[in-house]
C-alpha cells in the first residue's frame, strides 16, 4: 500500500532521476549552462540518491502491507 511517506520517497527518486538524465545531456552537449563542475557534482549526487530513495520507497510500502 502506498503511504504518503513512500510517495514522497518515490517523488524524490523521480526528481533525482530526471536531474541526472538532464545532467548527462548537459555534459554531453559540451557547454553546460551551470558549468562542467557544478553539473558533474549534480550528476554524482543524484545517481546514488535516486537508488537510495527508490529502495526507501519500496521498503516503506512493503512495511505497510497487510
N, C-alpha and C positions, 0 to 999 in steps of 0.2 A: 504494500500500500504506500502510495506516495504521500509523504508528510511535508509540511511547509519547510522543515529543516532540510530534507533530502531534495526538495525542489530548489532551494537556494543553492545547495551544493551543485546540483545539475546545471542551474543557470550560470553559476560561476565557471563551471567547466566549459560550457559552450562559449562563453565570452573569451575565456583564455584560449580556446582552440581557434576562434576567429582572429584573435590578436596574433597568434603565432603564424597562421597562414598569411595574414596581412604583412607581417614582418618578413616572411620568406619572399613574398612578392616585391616588397620594397627593396630588400637587399639584392634580389636578382635583377632589378631594374638598373642598378649601377649608380643611382643617385637618390638615396633615401632622403625623405623630407626632414627627418629628425637627426640625420647623420648616421653613419655606419655604426658608431659605438653605442649610441642610445638604442638604435633598432636591434642591434645584436644583444644587448642586455635584456630588452623586452622579450626577444625570442628565447634566450637562455632561461628566463624566469618563467615564461608561460608554458613551455613544453612540459616540464615536470609538474607544474601546478595543475595543468589540465588533467593529468592522470590521477593526481592525489585527490582532487575534488570529485572526479568521477567515481573513484573507489569509495570515497566517503559517502557519496550519494547512494551507491548500491548497498553499502554496508548498513546505512541508516534505514533504507527501505526494507532490507531483509530483516533487520531487527524489529521492525514494527509490523511484520506479517503475522497473521493469526491463522 
